[in-house]
Structures are given as C-alpha cells and as structure tokens.
Amino acid sequence: MSSRLLIVTDAWRPQINGVVRTLESVGKALADTGMDVQYLTPERFWTLPVPSYPEIRISLASLGAVSRQISAVAPDHIHIATEGPLGLLARQYCIDRRLGFTTSFHTRFPEYVAMRVPVPQDWSYGYLRWFHSAAARTLVPTPSLRDELVARGFQRLGLWSRGVDGGRFRPGPKTRFHDLPGPHLLHVGRVAAEKNIEAFLNLKVAGTKIVVGDGPDCARLMREHPEAVFLGYRHGEELGELYRSADVLVFPSRTDTFGNVITEALSSGTPVAAYPVTGPRDVLSDRKAGALHDDLNVAVARALTLSRDDARAHGEKFTWAASAEQLRSQLEPLHRRLAATA
C-alpha cells in the first residue's frame, strides 16, 4: 500500500514561480514512484489578492476548515511548504495533535518585505524561526542557505535540492532573436524589486537584453528601458526555445534561495552569469557552466566565452527524480509524536 503525502502550500497557481514549479514537479516525480501526493492550496478557500501584487492571493481559511480538509485526506506525512496562512493553520493542526511534520524554506520573505515596508528583517526572521522550530526537519535548497539559517538560530535543517525537466529544456538550434543585435542576453522571472532586474537592464554590454516574465515593476521598467525587449510570460516549448536561442542567461537576483531558471538555462545549453551569492554559487559549482562575479558586466563577458556543451552537462546533474527522493527520505511519519511546542 502506497503512503500518502499532503503538501500544504500558500503558493499555487496561477502564480508562476520556483516554489509552485518545484512542488508540482516533485509531486509528479513522487507519484511516478507510487506515492499518493495530495495538495492543500488556496484553491480550496476564499482568497484576497495582495495589494500591488494581485497574482499572489492570501487564503481566508479557518483552523476548522483546514483541519477538516487534512482529516479528509488522512495523510501519512504532512509537508508544510510555506509560512503563510495555510501553512500556519496546518502547523497548528499538527501541534494540537502532536503530529510529526516537515517544513521547507523556499523564499527570503524578510528581505522581500523590507523592500516594501519598514519592517526590520530580524523581526521577520524571528517569526520564521518560530514557525519552523516546531517541525521535525526544515528543508532548504542549498548548503549556503543552510549555513546562513544556522547562523540565525534555525535548527534541524536538511538539504532538498531542485531538478529540471531535461526533455523540455534541451539544447537545439537558435530559432529566435535573429532580427535583434547580438549577443542575446536573457532574463527569466518575475519582474519585481526582489529580482534586481535593474542590474540586468543597466548592464554596459553590447547586444540585446530580453526579459521573459511579468510583475508589478514591468510597466515602469518598460518605460525606463525602451531598448530592452519585454516578452511577458512564456511557457512550455516556447520557453525552452527562448532559452536555447539566448547566448547567456543573466541572473541578477541577490535574494533567491536557489534559482530554478538557472538549471533550466543550463539544461538548454545556455551558460549563466550571476552574482556570487547564495543560490547561484551553489548551483554553478562548475565554473565551465557559468560565471560568477561581483561585477555583473564581468560575469556576462566571461559567460559568453563558455561552452554550451559544458553548460548542458552540468544541467543534467539536476533531476526531479533525485529531488523527489531527497524529499521522500526526509519526510516525518505523521504518527511520530512531537514534543510539546508553542
């Protein structure tokens, strides 16, 4: 008889981000091994959009409603993927019954919040430390992030890396951008303050800057950078085609905890340029696949000299099957009692 996993997440469709992509991809990979994977998401509840960020919606759920949903699933394992309203209520459900569960740390919310409202990061990290302290294990995507969180007082941390769809994101001919001056520099992701896209758009390099994605800063950046090409969101085979047609993926974020788009680019045979920060410095461990430098102009120049074959070879090291097994091996049996906690 297969075991049943319930993944609780506040991040879900129609959001387009690494958290949603990870949870969907890992769920499919686990299902392929025979595990029954269920999700508790905002789709089951009334929601309200976050002001200025309407694609993110906050669930209006009660503890009773969440408890009934969890009980109806009757899971063997609960993994709480986010620290929002649903994650908080699922946490309380487990604590009230002294049930074992795991959590994961996907997003640097303290930094993101501080970019928008004057909330000290120490306060936000205090909340996150409290939230995850009740879990049997908190899973993080990279060793660098684990070390940072240990320094902030987080405990019982495990590693859970990410994968990539090597069939969708694969090498091939350059079929796009022939009408644009080269080299073709690509950015893929939300167009929002935390992604530091202005560092990409302000690069002093030759060629064309191409932005794939949308978000709250898109309209302003389109006005300020008419020389750049903004394509909005792209999906599926078209997104793979854009990666294959780019000469370099530029990843300017200083706050991402992993960077799924890095592995998608590598798997497509496209070298990556990034800052030497948590996420990129873990993923780009092979310097033949990407270039890291505190001056992003230097990183781009170096990345343009790298081999597409080497990028693809490094990208092939990341698989969703391996990521799913890493998660499965660290799940906590629901019946294992937790010590009393707040």
N, C-alpha and C positions, 0 to 999 in steps of 0.2 A: 504493500500500500504506500503510495507516494505521500510525502509530507506536504503540508500546505503553509505557504508563506504569505503573510499580509504585509504589504508595503504601504505605509502611511505617508502621504506627501501633500504639502500645500502647493507645490509647484507642479502644474499639469497643463495639458492642452487647454486653450490654444497658445500658451506660452511656447516660445521657441528658444530653448537654451540648453546648456550642457546637462543640467540636472534632469530635465524631462527626457532628453535623449538617452542619458545613462540608465535611468530607471526603466524605460521601455526596452532598451536593448538588452539589459541584464535580465529582465523578466522573461524575454523571449528565449534567451540562451538557457536560463534555468528550466523553462518549460520544455525545451528540447531534451533535457536530461530526465524528464519525468516529474519534476516538481510542479505542484499546483500553485501558481502565483496569482494572487488577487491584489487589487489596489483599493485603498480608501483615499479618495481625492475630492477636491471641491465640486466635482460634477454631481455629487450626491446631495448637495446642500445649496441653500440660497447664498449668493455671494455679492460683494460690493467691490467695485474697481478701486484700486489705489489711486488717490489724487495725483495727477500728472503722469501716471504710468498705468493706463487703463487695461493693458493686456495682462497685468497682474491683478488677480482678484482675491479678496480675503473672504474666507468661509464664515458664514454666520451659523454656527453649529453649537449645540448644547452638549454637555457631557452625557446626558441621557441618550441623545440621538447617536452620538459616536459610539457609546457603549453597546447600543442595540446593533449597530452595524458590525462591530467587531465580533460580538457574540454570535451573530448570524453566520459569519464566515467560519467561525470555530477554527482559528489557525493553530498550527503547531509552533510557529515562530512569528514574531512581530518585529519588523524593522521600521523605525521611525526616521524618515529621510530628511525632514525639515523641522525647523524650530518655530513654525508659525502656529496659528490657532488649532489646526487639526493635529499637528504634532504634539502640541501642549495637552490637548484633551486625551489623545491616545496614551501619552505618558502618564496622565493621571489615572486612566483606566488600569494600566498595568500596576502602578504603585498601590492603588486601592486594593488590588487583589494579590499584591506581592508577586507579580509575574515577571519572569526574566524577559528582557528585550534588548535590542541593539539600536544604536542611532548612527547617523553619519553626519560629517561636517563637510558641506559642499561649497558654502558661499561665505565670503567675508562681509557679513551684514554690518558689523561695526564700522568698517571703512565706508561702505555704501551709504549708511545712514548719516555719518558725519559729513559726507559731501553735500547733503541736502538740508539737514537741520543741525543746530548746535548741540549735539549730544556727545559727551566725552566717550571715546572709544572704550575706556576702562569700564564704564557703566555697561555698555553693550556686551563686552566680553564677560563681565560678571554674570549677566543673565545667561549667556551661552554656557559658561562653565557650570552654573547651577543646573541648567537644563540637561546637559549631558552627564552630570555626575550620577544620575540615577540609573544609567544604562550599564549593562554588563560589559559592553565594549562600545567605543565610538570609533567609527571607521573613517579614515582620512585618505586622500588620494596620493599623497607623495611624502617621502621622508622629510623633505624640508618643512612642509606644513606640520608634520608630526612634531618636529623639534621646536617649532615656534609655539605650538599649543602647549607642549610640555613646559616651556618656559613661562607660559601664562597660567600654569597651575592645573591644566587638564590632565586627567588620569585615564588609565586603561584604554590606550589608543592602539588601534590596529590599522594595517595598511590595506586599502582596497583601490587598486589601480583601475584604469579605464581601457576600453577597447576601441576598435574601429571596424567598420564594415568594408573589408578589403575587396568585396565584389563591386560595391557601388563606387568606392573611392579607389581608383586604379589608374595606372599610367595609360597614356594613349596619345593620339595626335593633338596638336594645338589647333582647335577648331574655332576659337573665339578671339576677339580683340585685334584682328588683322587690320582693322581700319584705325587703330589707335597707336600713337607713338610708343615704342618700347624703350626699356623693359616694362613689363606689365606687373605692377605691384598690387597685391590683393589683400583686402581686409575682410574678414567674415565674422559677424557677430552683431549683438545689439548695439545700436547707435545711442549710447548713453554715457554719462560722465565717467562711470567706473571703468569703462573700457579704454579710456585715454586715447580716443581716436584722433584727437587733435595733434598728438605727437606723430601719428602717421601722416595726416594731411599736411603737416608743416615740414615734412622731410625736404631737404635741399638736394634732391637727386633727380636725375633725368628719368623720363618715362611717364607713364600714366598711372595714377592712383585710382583704384576701383574699389568701391565699398559695396559689399553684399550684406544686407540687413536693414533693420528699421528700428525706430525707437524715439524717445522724447526729444533728443537733440538733433534729429535728422533735418528738419526744416531749416534750423539755424545754420547748420554746417553746410547745407547745400547752398545757402545764400552766400556764406563767407568763403566757400571754396568752389567757385564755378568751374575751375579747371579739372576737378575730380569727377569721376563717373559714379553716380549712385544708382544701384540696380534694385534696391529693395530686397525683400526676402526671396530666396530661390531655394528649391527643394529637389530631392531625388536626383535623377540622372542629370538634370540641368546644373545642379550644384556641383556634381562631380566633374562635369565638363568645364565649369569655370575654374575649379582647382587645377585641372590638367592644363588649362590654357594660360595660367599665370606663371610668371618666371620666379616669383618669390611670394610667399605668404608673410605679411608683416603683422606681428602680434605685439601691439604696444601696451597691453594691459600690464599693470603692476600689482593687481589685486586678485586675479583669477587663481583658483587653487589647483587647477590642472591645465585646462585649455584643450577641450575636445577638438577644436578646429585645427590644432597643431597636428594631431595624429591623422586627421582627415587629409590635410595637405600632404604630409609625408607619405601616406598610403597612395596618394595620387602621383607621387614622384616629384612633388614641389618642395624645395628647400624652404626653411623658415628663418626669419630674422626676428629677434626678440631681445628684451632686456634680461640680464642675468638675475632673475628673481624667482621666488617660489613658483612652481609650475613649469615654466619653460626650462629652468636649469635642471629639473628632474627628468622631464620628457626628452629634452635634447641632450641626452647623455653622450651621444655620438656626435662629435663636432664635424663629422663629414656630412651630417644630415641637416644641420642648422648652425646659425651663427648668433652668438650672444655678445652684447657689448653695451656699456652704459651710454654710449652714443649710438642711437638707432641708425643714423646715417652710415656709420662704420659697419654695423651688423648687416645692413642691407647690401652694402658693397661686397662684403665677404660672402653672403649667402648667394649672390649672383654668380660666384665662381664655383659653387658646389655642384656635385654630380646628382642628377635626378635619380640615377640607379641607386646611389647610396642613400638618398632620402627614402626611396621606396623600401629598401632593405631594412632600414631602421623602423619604418612604419609597420612592417609586417610583424614586428615583435609584440604589437598590441592587438589582442583579440578579445572579443566579448566572451568567448568561451572561458578564457583564462580569468577574466574579470569576474564572471559569474561564479566560478569555482572558488575564487578568493572570498567572495561574499558568503557563499554557502558554507564554507569551512568555519566561518566565524559567527554564524547565527547562534542564538541562545535558545535552548528549549524553553517553551513558554511555561512549562510546569516547574522549572527551576526557580525556587523562591528567592526573591531579593531580600537583602537586609532592609529593615525599615529605613525609609529616607523621606526627606521633605519634598 
